[in-house]
């Protein structure tokens, strides 16, 4: 029969708010990519399902404003729109 380790009690250290300065382990701090990965993995995520027309319109606007529709540009455009919407409310 398969045996599993007991789940840890309490919250995961630094969850959900973790900054690079919070990481105290020298071996992790030494490798900046591992440390950055730990911080980014705790960031919130939103997945949107867009109808085809809205999706194409969004990509057209991203291409016009940013030059192309790379993942980075799409993410930046979505964050910019979200920040404007939050400030407006």
Secondary structure, DSSP 4 states (H G I P E B T S, - for coil): ----PPPPSSPPTT-S---GGG---HHHHHSHHHHHHHHHTTS--------HHHHHHHHHHHHHHHSS--HHHHHHHHHHHHHHHHHH-
